[in-house]
Amino acid sequence: MRKLCCIAIFLALLPARTYSQEDTQAKSGSPFSQAKFVPDISLILDCSFVHRNLSNEQFDNLSIPGVARWMEPLHAQKGFNLNYGEITFYSVVDPYFELFAVCHLSEHAFHLEEAYWMTKKFPLGFQLKAGKFLSSFGRINDQHCHYWDFADQPLVYGAMFGEDGLSEIGARLTWVAPLDMYALLGMEVLQGDNEGSFGRQGLQDSQGTVSVSSIDGPSLFVAYLKSSVDVDDASVLVGVSGARGTTRRDDGFSSGDQHGQAFSGETEIYGCDVTVKYPLDAIRYVSVQAEYLRRNIDGTLYFREVGPPVTRPASTEHLSGFYAQAVVKADLRWRMGLRCDMLRTDEGVMKELGLGGAENLPRISGMIEFNPTEFSRIRLQYNYDRTRYDFADGVPIKITMHELILQVNLAIGAHGAHPF
Amino acid sequence: MNKFIWIFLLFVAMVAQSAMARPLRVVASYPYIGDLVEKIGGRNVHVVSLARGDYNPHVIIPRPSFIARVRNADLLVISGAQLEIGWMPPILRQANNPSVQPGEKGFLDLSRYVTLIDVPASVSREQGDIHPEGNPHFYLDPYNIPLLAKAITEKLCEIDPSDASYYRSNLDEFVRQWNEKLKEWKEKMRPLERVAVVEYHKIYDYFLRRFGLPIVGTVEPLPGIPPTSKHIEHLESILESHRAQFILQDVYNPDDASRHLANKLGMKLIVLPHDVGAVRGVDDIFSLFDEIVRRLTQ
C-alpha cells in the first residue's frame, strides 16, 4: 500500500517536473550542444530477387579455373537477397582534413569498407589520403557497389581482387598537373593483404623444410595516370594503372593439411581503361567504357604429396580479362546497358586441371534501370555466363548459367554526389 | 656565388611578376556568373564557365575537364543554395586546389548575398527534389543581379586590391546600365501584372513574383518528378477555376505535358531561357532578361 502511494505521488509529480524542465530548456537550450556539427550521414540499402537455372548448391560448387573462388556477396541466393546496407559518414574535420567512412553491413556482420582522411591544404596540386580505402587502380575499383552501372562487378575485377575489390590499408598521394587538360598522377603504398592477388603472411611447414617469412611493412605499390580531354561535348577519360606486390597463398599448407598447398611470389597487375560519355541533350547520354587488366604471378608453389613437401619453383601464371560496356540514359528515369566480359585463363593451370589449354571465358549482361529519383533505383539484369566449371565429379564440366536479377537500391540521408 | 644569388632573385622576381601580371583565372559554375565576372573583371580576368547554359542546372555531368579548370583557378564562383550539390563537390575534392575551397579567399557563393524565397520549414524527400535553403533560382530576379555584381566586385577587390578602382568603376557602369534596363523591363512587364501562369518547374518564381504574375501550379507534381496523368488532370481542374494564360517551359525538360495542357485549355506555351546560352541570341545577362521579357510580352 505504501509502495502504491509512493508511485501515485511520483506519477502526480512527474508531469509537473517534465513541464518545468522543458520550460527551462526551451529558454536556454543546451549551452554545449554540438548538434549542428553532425556529419553527412547516409544509409544505402540494396536488395535483390534472383533467379538462376542452377540450384544454390550447384552454383556454390562452380568455379572459374585458375581463379581464387571469390565469395560473391551480392545476389548469392536464389530468391530474395539482402545484399548490403551501407552507412557513410563524411565531414570536414577542420580547415586541414576531411574524413570519410563507409561501414558495410550484411545481415549478421559489420565491416569497415573504407575509413580515411584526406588533406585539404596541400599546395601545388598534391593531396594525401590515408587509412583504409578502395584503391584508385583502374576505372571502377574505387566506385562503391551502388554506383556501378550493373548489378555485379566485371568478372575481371572479381577474379583479380575478390568481392571487395582492391581495398587496402595504406596511403595515397595524388597530383593534378597544372594543365588545361585533366591529368592525374597517383601513387599508393598499401599493406597488401588483398586475398585475390596479394598477401604477405609467412608460410611454415611443420617439418621446417619450408619457411617463408612474413613481410611486416607495406608490400603493395600502385601507380596510375588518368587523363581526360573533351572532344566537342564528349568527355574522354583514359587511364593506365599498375600494381606490384608480394603474393602469399596458403591453402592448408602451414596447418599441415594432407593436400595442403601454398604459394609465395610476386604479382604484377596492369590495366588500361577508356570511358567516353557523350550527352545527346540536357538529359540523355551515351556512355561507353572498356577496361583491360592483365596479371602475372611469379613464384614458388609448395605442395605436399606423400611425405615431405615438394616445391615447384619458378611457376608463372597469367590471367587477363576485359569488359566493354555501353550504357544509354534514354530519358530522365530510364537507363539501359549492355556489357561483355571476358576472362583468359592461364595455360598451365588449365592443363593441370585437364582442360587442354588457355581458354576465353565469356559473360554477357544486359540491364534496364528505372530511377524514380536520384535516390532510388530499380534494375533488372540478365547474365549469360559461360565462365564456370563444375569440378564435382572429377571431370570438369563447363556450365552455362542464366541469371536474372531484380535489384532495388535506395539511399536516404545526406549522400554526397558521385564523381564522373 | 653572388652572381648565382642575383640570378636566382631575378628568376623569383620574374615568376612573381608573371604571377602578378597574368589575368586572374576565374571559374564560374554557370554561364550567367561567368558573364557577370567578365563584366566586372574586364581585362583582368580570364573566365571559364563549367555548365552549359542550355542544360538542366541541377543535373550537370561532372566532366574530368572541370577538375583541371578548378585546379588552375584563382577564384571559383558558384551560384549556391545547393543548386550545384549534385556535381560540384566531387570536382572540388578532386581538384587539389586549396585556395578555392569553401571558406577560402578564392571561393564565392553568390546565394549568400540575396534573400531566398520559399525556404521550407521542414524538409523531406517525399516533397521531391527540394532545396532546404530555399529556391536556388534567385538569379532570375533582375533586381538581384546588381547585388550579385557587387558581391563579385568586392571579391575581385579582395583578391586583387591593386586594381580595386577599376573593378568598382566597372560595377558603377554596369549598375547604371542595369538600372536603365530595369526601368524598361518594368514598363514592358506592367501589362502582365496579375496574369496567372503555370510553370513546368519552380524556376521562374523570383522573376514572376517580382513582376506580380501569380503562379497557380507546376506541371511537375513535385520538384524533379516528371508529370503524371493524374497530376495533369488535377492541374486541369485547378486551371478551370484560375484562368491562367501562359505555361512557362524551360529549354531542357520535355515539353509534351505542357504542350498537351496548352492545347487542351487554349493557353499559350512559352519557352523561356533560364541562363546565358539557353537559347540562341542570349549571350549575356542583359540579353537573357531582354529575351525573357520579349517572349512573355510578344
Interface residues (C-beta under 8 A of the other chain):
Chain A: P95 E98 M118 K120 K121 F122 P123 G125 F126 Q127 T174 W175 V176 P178 L179 D180 M181 Y182 A183 L184 K226 S228 V229 D230 S235 L237 K277 P279 D281 A282 I283 Y285 D331 L332 R333 P372 T373 E374 F375 I412 G416 A417 H418 P419 F420
Chain B: R52 D54 Y55 N56 V59 I61 P62 R63 P64 S65 I67 A68 R71 N72 I85 G86 W87 M88 P89 P90 I91 R93 Q94 A95 N96 N97 P98 Q101 G103 R125 G128 D129 G224 I225 P226 V251 Y252 N253 P254
